[in-house]
Amino acid sequence: MAKVTVKFNKDLDEQLKRMAIRAVKEQNGNRCYYCGAEIEDMSGVGESQLPVCPDCVAKGLPVSSGQ
C-alpha cells in the first residue's frame, strides 16, 4: 500500500473558520449561536468567536469554532 502524505494548511484553515463565523454572525445577528437568545452586548465577541450568550458559556459550550 502506498504511503499518503497530507499537508495541513493552517492559514487556509484559519481563514475558513473566520469565514464560517462571519457567516453565522451575519445570519444570526445578535442572537446566541446555540439557544437563539438575544445578546445585548456584542462588544465582548471577538472576530474569531461565535456569538454565545452568557448562559451557554456557563454551560461550557465552545465560543470558537476551533474548540
CHARMM-style PDB file with segment names, atoms N, HN, CA, C and O in Angstrom:
ATOM      1  N   MET     1       0.849  -1.181   0.000  1.00  0.00      PROA
ATOM      2  CA  MET     1       0.000   0.000   0.000  1.00  0.00      PROA
ATOM      3  C   MET     1       0.893   1.241   0.000  1.00  0.00      PROA
ATOM      4  O   MET     1       1.883   1.294   0.729  1.00  0.00      PROA
ATOM      5  N   ALA     2       0.556   2.208  -0.791  1.00  0.00      PROA
ATOM      6  HN  ALA     2      -0.248   2.165  -1.383  1.00  0.00      PROA
ATOM      7  CA  ALA     2       1.351   3.431  -0.913  1.00  0.00      PROA
ATOM      8  C   ALA     2       1.160   4.328   0.303  1.00  0.00      PROA
ATOM      9  O   ALA     2       0.074   4.418   0.877  1.00  0.00      PROA
ATOM     10  N   LYS     3       2.243   4.982   0.672  1.00  0.00      PROA
ATOM     11  HN  LYS     3       3.125   4.909   0.207  1.00  0.00      PROA
ATOM     12  CA  LYS     3       2.185   5.917   1.805  1.00  0.00      PROA
ATOM     13  C   LYS     3       1.605   7.244   1.317  1.00  0.00      PROA
ATOM     14  O   LYS     3       2.043   7.787   0.303  1.00  0.00      PROA
ATOM     15  N   VAL     4       0.634   7.751   2.035  1.00  0.00      PROA
ATOM     16  HN  VAL     4       0.277   7.311   2.859  1.00  0.00      PROA
ATOM     17  CA  VAL     4      -0.024   9.005   1.664  1.00  0.00      PROA
ATOM     18  C   VAL     4       0.377  10.084   2.654  1.00  0.00      PROA
ATOM     19  O   VAL     4       0.276   9.897   3.867  1.00  0.00      PROA
ATOM     20  N   THR     5       0.831  11.213   2.128  1.00  0.00      PROA
ATOM     21  HN  THR     5       0.913  11.364   1.143  1.00  0.00      PROA
ATOM     22  CA  THR     5       1.195  12.343   2.972  1.00  0.00      PROA
ATOM     23  C   THR     5       0.192  13.462   2.742  1.00  0.00      PROA
ATOM     24  O   THR     5      -0.059  13.866   1.606  1.00  0.00      PROA
ATOM     25  N   VAL     6      -0.370  13.953   3.825  1.00  0.00      PROA
ATOM     26  HN  VAL     6      -0.166  13.625   4.747  1.00  0.00      PROA
ATOM     27  CA  VAL     6      -1.337  15.042   3.733  1.00  0.00      PROA
ATOM     28  C   VAL     6      -0.734  16.266   4.405  1.00  0.00      PROA
ATOM     29  O   VAL     6      -0.345  16.221   5.572  1.00  0.00      PROA
ATOM     30  N   LYS     7      -0.664  17.351   3.659  1.00  0.00      PROA
ATOM     31  HN  LYS     7      -0.980  17.388   2.711  1.00  0.00      PROA
ATOM     32  CA  LYS     7      -0.156  18.599   4.232  1.00  0.00      PROA
ATOM     33  C   LYS     7      -1.338  19.408   4.741  1.00  0.00      PROA
ATOM     34  O   LYS     7      -2.369  19.522   4.077  1.00  0.00      PROA
ATOM     35  N   PHE     8      -1.171  19.956   5.911  1.00  0.00      PROA
ATOM     36  HN  PHE     8      -0.334  19.864   6.450  1.00  0.00      PROA
ATOM     37  CA  PHE     8      -2.221  20.753   6.530  1.00  0.00      PROA
ATOM     38  C   PHE     8      -1.875  22.223   6.360  1.00  0.00      PROA
ATOM     39  O   PHE     8      -0.816  22.668   6.803  1.00  0.00      PROA
ATOM     40  N   ASN     9      -2.747  22.966   5.730  1.00  0.00      PROA
ATOM     41  HN  ASN     9      -3.607  22.604   5.370  1.00  0.00      PROA
ATOM     42  CA  ASN     9      -2.525  24.390   5.510  1.00  0.00      PROA
ATOM     43  C   ASN     9      -3.229  25.161   6.620  1.00  0.00      PROA
ATOM     44  O   ASN     9      -4.431  25.419   6.548  1.00  0.00      PROA
ATOM     45  N   LYS    10      -2.465  25.525   7.647  1.00  0.00      PROA
ATOM     46  HN  LYS    10      -1.489  25.316   7.706  1.00  0.00      PROA
ATOM     47  CA  LYS    10      -3.040  26.184   8.823  1.00  0.00      PROA
ATOM     48  C   LYS    10      -3.652  27.541   8.472  1.00  0.00      PROA
ATOM     49  O   LYS    10      -4.701  27.900   9.005  1.00  0.00      PROA
ATOM     50  N   ASP    11      -3.007  28.297   7.581  1.00  0.00      PROA
ATOM     51  HN  ASP    11      -2.154  28.005   7.148  1.00  0.00      PROA
ATOM     52  CA  ASP    11      -3.541  29.606   7.201  1.00  0.00      PROA
ATOM     53  C   ASP    11      -4.904  29.471   6.530  1.00  0.00      PROA
ATOM     54  O   ASP    11      -5.823  30.236   6.821  1.00  0.00      PROA
ATOM     55  N   LEU    12      -5.031  28.504   5.639  1.00  0.00      PROA
ATOM     56  HN  LEU    12      -4.285  27.883   5.402  1.00  0.00      PROA
ATOM     57  CA  LEU    12      -6.307  28.288   4.962  1.00  0.00      PROA
ATOM     58  C   LEU    12      -7.368  27.846   5.962  1.00  0.00      PROA
ATOM     59  O   LEU    12      -8.515  28.287   5.888  1.00  0.00      PROA
ATOM     60  N   ASP    13      -6.992  26.980   6.893  1.00  0.00      PROA
ATOM     61  HN  ASP    13      -6.060  26.622   6.953  1.00  0.00      PROA
ATOM     62  CA  ASP    13      -7.924  26.515   7.918  1.00  0.00      PROA
ATOM     63  C   ASP    13      -8.448  27.687   8.747  1.00  0.00      PROA
ATOM     64  O   ASP    13      -9.649  27.787   8.998  1.00  0.00      PROA
ATOM     65  N   GLU    14      -7.548  28.567   9.170  1.00  0.00      PROA
ATOM     66  HN  GLU    14      -6.573  28.486   8.967  1.00  0.00      PROA
ATOM     67  CA  GLU    14      -7.954  29.735   9.962  1.00  0.00      PROA
ATOM     68  C   GLU    14      -8.861  30.656   9.146  1.00  0.00      PROA
ATOM     69  O   GLU    14      -9.843  31.186   9.667  1.00  0.00      PROA
ATOM     70  N   GLN    15      -8.532  30.844   7.873  1.00  0.00      PROA
ATOM     71  HN  GLN    15      -7.735  30.413   7.450  1.00  0.00      PROA
ATOM     72  CA  GLN    15      -9.347  31.701   7.011  1.00  0.00      PROA
ATOM     73  C   GLN    15     -10.753  31.116   6.854  1.00  0.00      PROA
ATOM     74  O   GLN    15     -11.738  31.853   6.897  1.00  0.00      PROA
ATOM     75  N   LEU    16     -10.849  29.813   6.674  1.00  0.00      PROA
ATOM     76  HN  LEU    16     -10.049  29.214   6.639  1.00  0.00      PROA
ATOM     77  CA  LEU    16     -12.162  29.169   6.542  1.00  0.00      PROA
ATOM     78  C   LEU    16     -12.975  29.282   7.828  1.00  0.00      PROA
ATOM     79  O   LEU    16     -14.187  29.494   7.778  1.00  0.00      PROA
ATOM     80  N   LYS    17     -12.314  29.142   8.985  1.00  0.00      PROA
ATOM     81  HN  LYS    17     -11.330  28.970   9.026  1.00  0.00      PROA
ATOM     82  CA  LYS    17     -13.011  29.299  10.265  1.00  0.00      PROA
ATOM     83  C   LYS    17     -13.561  30.713  10.411  1.00  0.00      PROA
ATOM     84  O   LYS    17     -14.703  30.894  10.832  1.00  0.00      PROA
ATOM     85  N   ARG    18     -12.748  31.725  10.063  1.00  0.00      PROA
ATOM     86  HN  ARG    18     -11.819  31.578   9.721  1.00  0.00      PROA
ATOM     87  CA  ARG    18     -13.209  33.118  10.161  1.00  0.00      PROA
ATOM     88  C   ARG    18     -14.389  33.371   9.230  1.00  0.00      PROA
ATOM     89  O   ARG    18     -15.337  34.064   9.598  1.00  0.00      PROA
ATOM     90  N   MET    19     -14.330  32.806   8.015  1.00  0.00      PROA
ATOM     91  HN  MET    19     -13.559  32.243   7.716  1.00  0.00      PROA
ATOM     92  CA  MET    19     -15.430  32.983   7.066  1.00  0.00      PROA
ATOM     93  C   MET    19     -16.711  32.339   7.590  1.00  0.00      PROA
ATOM     94  O   MET    19     -17.793  32.911   7.457  1.00  0.00      PROA
ATOM     95  N   ALA    20     -16.593  31.158   8.183  1.00  0.00      PROA
ATOM     96  HN  ALA    20     -15.714  30.693   8.291  1.00  0.00      PROA
ATOM     97  CA  ALA    20     -17.767  30.464   8.724  1.00  0.00      PROA
ATOM     98  C   ALA    20     -18.374  31.245   9.879  1.00  0.00      PROA
ATOM     99  O   ALA    20     -19.595  31.374   9.969  1.00  0.00      PROA
ATOM    100  N   ILE    21     -17.532  31.765  10.760  1.00  0.00      PROA
ATOM    101  HN  ILE    21     -16.541  31.661  10.686  1.00  0.00      PROA
ATOM    102  CA  ILE    21     -18.029  32.539  11.900  1.00  0.00      PROA
ATOM    103  C   ILE    21     -18.675  33.829  11.425  1.00  0.00      PROA
ATOM    104  O   ILE    21     -19.710  34.233  11.954  1.00  0.00      PROA
ATOM    105  N   ARG    22     -18.076  34.484  10.429  1.00  0.00      PROA
ATOM    106  HN  ARG    22     -17.235  34.155   9.999  1.00  0.00      PROA
ATOM    107  CA  ARG    22     -18.658  35.709   9.879  1.00  0.00      PROA
ATOM    108  C   ARG    22     -20.043  35.421   9.303  1.00  0.00      PROA
ATOM    109  O   ARG    22     -20.963  36.218   9.484  1.00  0.00      PROA
ATOM    110  N   ALA    23     -20.200  34.290   8.610  1.00  0.00      PROA
ATOM    111  HN  ALA    23     -19.452  33.642   8.463  1.00  0.00      PROA
ATOM    112  CA  ALA    23     -21.499  33.917   8.038  1.00  0.00      PROA
ATOM    113  C   ALA    23     -22.531  33.668   9.135  1.00  0.00      PROA
ATOM    114  O   ALA    23     -23.686  34.072   8.999  1.00  0.00      PROA
ATOM    115  N   VAL    24     -22.126  33.008  10.216  1.00  0.00      PROA
ATOM    116  HN  VAL    24     -21.188  32.680  10.326  1.00  0.00      PROA
ATOM    117  CA  VAL    24     -23.039  32.762  11.345  1.00  0.00      PROA
ATOM    118  C   VAL    24     -23.487  34.086  11.946  1.00  0.00      PROA
ATOM    119  O   VAL    24     -24.669  34.268  12.238  1.00  0.00      PROA
ATOM    120  N   LYS    25     -22.545  35.016  12.134  1.00  0.00      PROA
ATOM    121  HN  LYS    25     -21.584  34.868  11.897  1.00  0.00      PROA
ATOM    122  CA  LYS    25     -22.884  36.314  12.727  1.00  0.00      PROA
ATOM    123  C   LYS    25     -23.828  37.097  11.827  1.00  0.00      PROA
ATOM    124  O   LYS    25     -24.750  37.748  12.319  1.00  0.00      PROA
ATOM    125  N   GLU    26     -23.609  37.045  10.505  1.00  0.00      PROA
ATOM    126  HN  GLU    26     -22.860  36.516  10.106  1.00  0.00      PROA
ATOM    127  CA  GLU    26     -24.496  37.757   9.585  1.00  0.00      PROA
ATOM    128  C   GLU    26     -25.892  37.150   9.591  1.00  0.00      PROA
ATOM    129  O   GLU    26     -26.887  37.871   9.513  1.00  0.00      PROA
ATOM    130  N   GLN    27     -25.967  35.839   9.683  1.00  0.00      PROA
ATOM    131  HN  GLN    27     -25.159  35.253   9.746  1.00  0.00      PROA
ATOM    132  CA  GLN    27     -27.261  35.161   9.660  1.00  0.00      PROA
ATOM    133  C   GLN    27     -28.018  35.331  10.978  1.00  0.00      PROA
ATOM    134  O   GLN    27     -29.224  35.578  10.970  1.00  0.00      PROA
ATOM    135  N   ASN    28     -27.327  35.203  12.098  1.00  0.00      PROA
ATOM    136  HN  ASN    28     -26.348  35.002  12.105  1.00  0.00      PROA
ATOM    137  CA  ASN    28     -27.986  35.233  13.408  1.00  0.00      PROA
ATOM    138  C   ASN    28     -28.098  36.624  14.004  1.00  0.00      PROA
ATOM    139  O   ASN    28     -28.928  36.845  14.887  1.00  0.00      PROA
ATOM    140  N   GLY    29     -27.295  37.556  13.550  1.00  0.00      PROA
ATOM    141  HN  GLY    29     -26.622  37.376  12.833  1.00  0.00      PROA
ATOM    142  CA  GLY    29     -27.307  38.893  14.131  1.00  0.00      PROA
ATOM    143  C   GLY    29     -26.832  38.860  15.567  1.00  0.00      PROA
ATOM    144  O   GLY    29     -25.766  38.316  15.855  1.00  0.00      PROA
ATOM    145  N   ASN    30     -27.612  39.435  16.473  1.00  0.00      PROA
ATOM    146  HN  ASN    30     -28.478  39.876  16.239  1.00  0.00      PROA
ATOM    147  CA  ASN    30     -27.247  39.485  17.894  1.00  0.00      PROA
ATOM    148  C   ASN    30     -27.885  38.343  18.675  1.00  0.00      PROA
ATOM    149  O   ASN    30     -28.302  38.536  19.817  1.00  0.00      PROA
ATOM    150  N   ARG    31     -27.964  37.176  18.088  1.00  0.00      PROA
ATOM    151  HN  ARG    31     -27.625  37.019  17.160  1.00  0.00      PROA
ATOM    152  CA  ARG    31     -28.579  36.026  18.748  1.00  0.00      PROA
ATOM    153  C   ARG    31     -27.525  34.961  19.032  1.00  0.00      PROA
ATOM    154  O   ARG    31     -26.567  34.791  18.278  1.00  0.00      PROA
ATOM    155  N   CYS    32     -27.726  34.251  20.137  1.00  0.00      PROA
ATOM    156  HN  CYS    32     -28.504  34.389  20.749  1.00  0.00      PROA
ATOM    157  CA  CYS    32     -26.818  33.180  20.545  1.00  0.00      PROA
ATOM    158  C   CYS    32     -26.810  32.072  19.488  1.00  0.00      PROA
ATOM    159  O   CYS    32     -27.857  31.677  18.973  1.00  0.00      PROA
ATOM    160  N   TYR    33     -25.632  31.591  19.183  1.00  0.00      PROA
ATOM    161  HN  TYR    33     -24.782  31.912  19.601  1.00  0.00      PROA
ATOM    162  CA  TYR    33     -25.470  30.522  18.195  1.00  0.00      PROA
ATOM    163  C   TYR    33     -26.194  29.243  18.624  1.00  0.00      PROA
ATOM    164  O   TYR    33     -26.704  28.513  17.774  1.00  0.00      PROA
ATOM    165  N   TYR    34     -26.247  28.966  19.920  1.00  0.00      PROA
ATOM    166  HN  TYR    34     -25.833  29.560  20.610  1.00  0.00      PROA
ATOM    167  CA  TYR    34     -26.812  27.716  20.425  1.00  0.00      PROA
ATOM    168  C   TYR    34     -28.297  27.797  20.749  1.00  0.00      PROA
ATOM    169  O   TYR    34     -29.078  26.972  20.273  1.00  0.00      PROA
ATOM    170  N   CYS    35     -28.699  28.782  21.552  1.00  0.00      PROA
ATOM    171  HN  CYS    35     -28.065  29.452  21.938  1.00  0.00      PROA
ATOM    172  CA  CYS    35     -30.089  28.797  22.034  1.00  0.00      PROA
ATOM    173  C   CYS    35     -30.951  29.871  21.368  1.00  0.00      PROA
ATOM    174  O   CYS    35     -32.174  29.844  21.507  1.00  0.00      PROA
ATOM    175  N   GLY    36     -30.343  30.807  20.653  1.00  0.00      PROA
ATOM    176  HN  GLY    36     -29.350  30.828  20.541  1.00  0.00      PROA
ATOM    177  CA  GLY    36     -31.108  31.835  19.959  1.00  0.00      PROA
ATOM    178  C   GLY    36     -31.480  33.031  20.806  1.00  0.00      PROA
ATOM    179  O   GLY    36     -32.179  33.928  20.336  1.00  0.00      PROA
ATOM    180  N   ALA    37     -31.019  33.062  22.063  1.00  0.00      PROA
ATOM    181  HN  ALA    37     -30.450  32.333  22.445  1.00  0.00      PROA
ATOM    182  CA  ALA    37     -31.318  34.203  22.934  1.00  0.00      PROA
ATOM    183  C   ALA    37     -30.626  35.455  22.397  1.00  0.00      PROA
ATOM    184  O   ALA    37     -29.528  35.387  21.843  1.00  0.00      PROA
ATOM    185  N   GLU    38     -31.283  36.588  22.570  1.00  0.00      PROA
ATOM    186  HN  GLU    38     -32.175  36.643  23.019  1.00  0.00      PROA
ATOM    187  CA  GLU    38     -30.696  37.844  22.104  1.00  0.00      PROA
ATOM    188  C   GLU    38     -29.543  38.243  23.024  1.00  0.00      PROA
ATOM    189  O   GLU    38     -29.664  38.199  24.248  1.00  0.00      PROA
ATOM    190  N   ILE    39     -28.428  38.629  22.414  1.00  0.00      PROA
ATOM    191  HN  ILE    39     -28.330  38.664  21.419  1.00  0.00      PROA
ATOM    192  CA  ILE    39     -27.255  39.076  23.166  1.00  0.00      PROA
ATOM    193  C   ILE    39     -27.234  40.591  23.099  1.00  0.00      PROA
ATOM    194  O   ILE    39     -27.073  41.173  22.026  1.00  0.00      PROA
ATOM    195  N   GLU    40     -27.397  41.230  24.254  1.00  0.00      PROA
ATOM    196  HN  GLU    40     -27.528  40.757  25.125  1.00  0.00      PROA
ATOM    197  CA  GLU    40     -27.480  42.688  24.290  1.00  0.00      PROA
ATOM    198  C   GLU    40     -26.139  43.347  24.010  1.00  0.00      PROA
ATOM    199  O   GLU    40     -26.075  44.334  23.276  1.00  0.00      PROA
ATOM    200  N   ASP    41     -25.056  42.807  24.591  1.00  0.00      PROA
ATOM    201  HN  ASP    41     -25.108  42.006  25.187  1.00  0.00      PROA
ATOM    202  CA  ASP    41     -23.743  43.428  24.453  1.00  0.00      PROA
ATOM    203  C   ASP    41     -22.829  42.517  23.641  1.00  0.00      PROA
ATOM    204  O   ASP    41     -22.326  41.516  24.151  1.00  0.00      PROA
ATOM    205  N   MET    42     -22.618  42.870  22.375  1.00  0.00      PROA
ATOM    206  HN  MET    42     -23.026  43.683  21.961  1.00  0.00      PROA
ATOM    207  CA  MET    42     -21.767  42.076  21.492  1.00  0.00      PROA
ATOM    208  C   MET    42     -20.315  42.542  21.525  1.00  0.00      PROA
ATOM    209  O   MET    42     -19.490  42.024  20.773  1.00  0.00      PROA
ATOM    210  N   SER    43     -19.986  43.509  22.381  1.00  0.00      PROA
ATOM    211  HN  SER    43     -20.657  43.930  22.992  1.00  0.00      PROA
ATOM    212  CA  SER    43     -18.636  44.068  22.388  1.00  0.00      PROA
ATOM    213  C   SER    43     -17.588  43.047  22.824  1.00  0.00      PROA
ATOM    214  O   SER    43     -16.422  43.174  22.449  1.00  0.00      PROA
ATOM    215  N   GLY    44     -17.973  42.047  23.599  1.00  0.00      PROA
ATOM    216  HN  GLY    44     -18.920  41.944  23.903  1.00  0.00      PROA
ATOM    217  CA  GLY    44     -17.018  41.045  24.059  1.00  0.00      PROA
ATOM    218  C   GLY    44     -16.805  39.901  23.081  1.00  0.00      PROA
ATOM    219  O   GLY    44     -15.997  39.008  23.338  1.00  0.00      PROA
ATOM    220  N   VAL    45     -17.523  39.918  21.960  1.00  0.00      PROA
ATOM    221  HN  VAL    45     -18.179  40.644  21.751  1.00  0.00      PROA
ATOM    222  CA  VAL    45     -17.419  38.841  20.983  1.00  0.00      PROA
ATOM    223  C   VAL    45     -16.366  39.219  19.950  1.00  0.00      PROA
ATOM    224  O   VAL    45     -16.538  40.171  19.189  1.00  0.00      PROA
ATOM    225  N   GLY    46     -15.280  38.465  19.933  1.00  0.00      PROA
ATOM    226  HN  GLY    46     -15.140  37.691  20.550  1.00  0.00      PROA
ATOM    227  CA  GLY    46     -14.186  38.734  19.006  1.00  0.00      PROA
ATOM    228  C   GLY    46     -14.503  38.265  17.598  1.00  0.00      PROA
ATOM    229  O   GLY    46     -15.507  37.595  17.360  1.00  0.00      PROA
ATOM    230  N   GLU    47     -13.621  38.631  16.662  1.00  0.00      PROA
ATOM    231  HN  GLU    47     -12.805  39.175  16.855  1.00  0.00      PROA
ATOM    232  CA  GLU    47     -13.830  38.281  15.256  1.00  0.00      PROA
ATOM    233  C   GLU    47     -13.838  36.768  15.040  1.00  0.00      PROA
ATOM    234  O   GLU    47     -14.549  36.268  14.169  1.00  0.00      PROA
ATOM    235  N   SER    48     -13.056  36.048  15.825  1.00  0.00      PROA
ATOM    236  HN  SER    48     -12.479  36.454  16.533  1.00  0.00      PROA
ATOM    237  CA  SER    48     -12.963  34.598  15.642  1.00  0.00      PROA
ATOM    238  C   SER    48     -13.822  33.828  16.645  1.00  0.00      PROA
ATOM    239  O   SER    48     -13.594  32.641  16.879  1.00  0.00      PROA
ATOM    240  N   GLN    49     -14.808  34.506  17.237  1.00  0.00      PROA
ATOM    241  HN  GLN    49     -14.993  35.470  17.047  1.00  0.00      PROA
ATOM    242  CA  GLN    49     -15.669  33.852  18.220  1.00  0.00      PROA
ATOM    243  C   GLN    49     -17.114  33.829  17.750  1.00  0.00      PROA
ATOM    244  O   GLN    49     -17.593  34.762  17.106  1.00  0.00      PROA
ATOM    245  N   LEU    50     -17.792  32.747  18.083  1.00  0.00      PROA
ATOM    246  HN  LEU    50     -17.403  31.989  18.606  1.00  0.00      PROA
ATOM    247  CA  LEU    50     -19.221  32.645  17.809  1.00  0.00      PROA
ATOM    248  C   LEU    50     -19.982  33.517  18.800  1.00  0.00      PROA
ATOM    249  O   LEU    50     -19.544  33.678  19.939  1.00  0.00      PROA
ATOM    250  N   PRO    51     -21.121  34.084  18.383  1.00  0.00      PROA
ATOM    251  CA  PRO    51     -21.947  34.821  19.342  1.00  0.00      PROA
ATOM    252  C   PRO    51     -22.644  33.828  20.276  1.00  0.00      PROA
ATOM    253  O   PRO    51     -23.547  33.103  19.860  1.00  0.00      PROA
ATOM    254  N   VAL    52     -22.216  33.803  21.541  1.00  0.00      PROA
ATOM    255  HN  VAL    52     -21.482  34.393  21.879  1.00  0.00      PROA
ATOM    256  CA  VAL    52     -22.755  32.859  22.523  1.00  0.00      PROA
ATOM    257  C   VAL    52     -23.187  33.641  23.754  1.00  0.00      PROA
ATOM    258  O   VAL    52     -22.429  34.467  24.264  1.00  0.00      PROA
ATOM    259  N   CYS    53     -24.407  33.384  24.237  1.00  0.00      PROA
ATOM    260  HN  CYS    53     -25.022  32.713  23.822  1.00  0.00      PROA
ATOM    261  CA  CYS    53     -24.926  34.091  25.409  1.00  0.00      PROA
ATOM    262  C   CYS    53     -24.205  33.615  26.678  1.00  0.00      PROA
ATOM    263  O   CYS    53     -23.625  32.530  26.688  1.00  0.00      PROA
ATOM    264  N   PRO    54     -24.239  34.415  27.737  1.00  0.00      PROA
ATOM    265  CA  PRO    54     -23.569  34.034  28.995  1.00  0.00      PROA
ATOM    266  C   PRO    54     -24.059  32.703  29.573  1.00  0.00      PROA
ATOM    267  O   PRO    54     -23.273  31.972  30.175  1.00  0.00      PROA
ATOM    268  N   ASP    55     -25.334  32.382  29.402  1.00  0.00      PROA
ATOM    269  HN  ASP    55     -25.972  32.977  28.913  1.00  0.00      PROA
ATOM    270  CA  ASP    55     -25.859  31.113  29.921  1.00  0.00      PROA
ATOM    271  C   ASP    55     -25.203  29.914  29.230  1.00  0.00      PROA
ATOM    272  O   ASP    55     -24.848  28.932  29.882  1.00  0.00      PROA
ATOM    273  N   CYS    56     -25.047  30.003  27.910  1.00  0.00      PROA
ATOM    274  HN  CYS    56     -25.335  30.801  27.380  1.00  0.00      PROA
ATOM    275  CA  CYS    56     -24.426  28.901  27.170  1.00  0.00      PROA
ATOM    276  C   CYS    56     -22.926  28.819  27.463  1.00  0.00      PROA
ATOM    277  O   CYS    56     -22.360  27.727  27.484  1.00  0.00      PROA
ATOM    278  N   VAL    57     -22.284  29.961  27.688  1.00  0.00      PROA
ATOM    279  HN  VAL    57     -22.744  30.848  27.671  1.00  0.00      PROA
ATOM    280  CA  VAL    57     -20.870  29.963  28.077  1.00  0.00      PROA
ATOM    281  C   VAL    57     -20.722  29.273  29.430  1.00  0.00      PROA
ATOM    282  O   VAL    57     -19.789  28.497  29.638  1.00  0.00      PROA
ATOM    283  N   ALA    58     -21.649  29.559  30.353  1.00  0.00      PROA
ATOM    284  HN  ALA    58     -22.406  30.190  30.184  1.00  0.00      PROA
ATOM    285  CA  ALA    58     -21.612  28.943  31.679  1.00  0.00      PROA
ATOM    286  C   ALA    58     -21.808  27.426  31.599  1.00  0.00      PROA
ATOM    287  O   ALA    58     -21.314  26.689  32.453  1.00  0.00      PROA
ATOM    288  N   LYS    59     -22.523  26.966  30.581  1.00  0.00      PROA
ATOM    289  HN  LYS    59     -22.924  27.565  29.887  1.00  0.00      PROA
ATOM    290  CA  LYS    59     -22.724  25.526  30.389  1.00  0.00      PROA
ATOM    291  C   LYS    59     -21.478  24.856  29.814  1.00  0.00      PROA
ATOM    292  O   LYS    59     -21.395  23.629  29.757  1.00  0.00      PROA
ATOM    293  N   GLY    60     -20.507  25.672  29.387  1.00  0.00      PROA
ATOM    294  HN  GLY    60     -20.574  26.669  29.433  1.00  0.00      PROA
ATOM    295  CA  GLY    60     -19.269  25.122  28.846  1.00  0.00      PROA
ATOM    296  C   GLY    60     -19.275  24.922  27.346  1.00  0.00      PROA
ATOM    297  O   GLY    60     -18.399  24.246  26.807  1.00  0.00      PROA
ATOM    298  N   LEU    61     -20.256  25.504  26.660  1.00  0.00      PROA
ATOM    299  HN  LEU    61     -20.968  26.053  27.097  1.00  0.00      PROA
ATOM    300  CA  LEU    61     -20.299  25.371  25.206  1.00  0.00      PROA
ATOM    301  C   LEU    61     -19.185  26.218  24.583  1.00  0.00      PROA
ATOM    302  O   LEU    61     -18.906  27.314  25.070  1.00  0.00      PROA
ATOM    303  N   PRO    62     -18.544  25.729  23.512  1.00  0.00      PROA
ATOM    304  CA  PRO    62     -17.413  26.453  22.918  1.00  0.00      PROA
ATOM    305  C   PRO    62     -17.836  27.766  22.264  1.00  0.00      PROA
ATOM    306  O   PRO    62     -18.923  27.873  21.697  1.00  0.00      PROA
ATOM    307  N   VAL    63     -16.952  28.763  22.355  1.00  0.00      PROA
ATOM    308  HN  VAL    63     -16.068  28.676  22.816  1.00  0.00      PROA
ATOM    309  CA  VAL    63     -17.235  30.064  21.754  1.00  0.00      PROA
ATOM    310  C   VAL    63     -16.458  30.285  20.468  1.00  0.00      PROA
ATOM    311  O   VAL    63     -16.665  31.290  19.788  1.00  0.00      PROA
ATOM    312  N   SER    64     -15.566  29.365  20.124  1.00  0.00      PROA
ATOM    313  HN  SER    64     -15.397  28.548  20.676  1.00  0.00      PROA
ATOM    314  CA  SER    64     -14.878  29.485  18.839  1.00  0.00      PROA
ATOM    315  C   SER    64     -14.986  28.161  18.108  1.00  0.00      PROA
ATOM    316  O   SER    64     -15.140  27.109  18.728  1.00  0.00      PROA
ATOM    317  N   SER    65     -14.906  28.217  16.808  1.00  0.00      PROA
ATOM    318  HN  SER    65     -14.780  29.072  16.304  1.00  0.00      PROA
ATOM    319  CA  SER    65     -15.103  27.013  16.010  1.00  0.00      PROA
ATOM    320  C   SER    65     -13.971  26.017  16.156  1.00  0.00      PROA
ATOM    321  O   SER    65     -14.116  24.865  15.747  1.00  0.00      PROA
ATOM    322  N   GLY    66     -12.851  26.425  16.724  1.00  0.00      PROA
ATOM    323  HN  GLY    66     -12.734  27.361  17.057  1.00  0.00      PROA
ATOM    324  CA  GLY    66     -11.716  25.533  16.867  1.00  0.00      PROA
ATOM    325  C   GLY    66     -11.697  24.752  18.152  1.00  0.00      PROA
ATOM    326  O   GLY    66     -10.815  23.914  18.337  1.00  0.00      PROA
ATOM    327  N   GLN    67     -12.634  24.989  19.052  1.00  0.00      PROA
ATOM    328  HN  GLN    67     -13.351  25.669  18.901  1.00  0.00      PROA
ATOM    329  CA  GLN    67     -12.618  24.304  20.349  1.00  0.00      PROA
ATOM    330  C   GLN    67     -13.273  22.957  20.268  1.00  0.00      PROA
ATOM    331  OT1 GLN    67     -13.347  22.245  21.269  1.00  0.00      PROA
TER     332      GLN     67
END
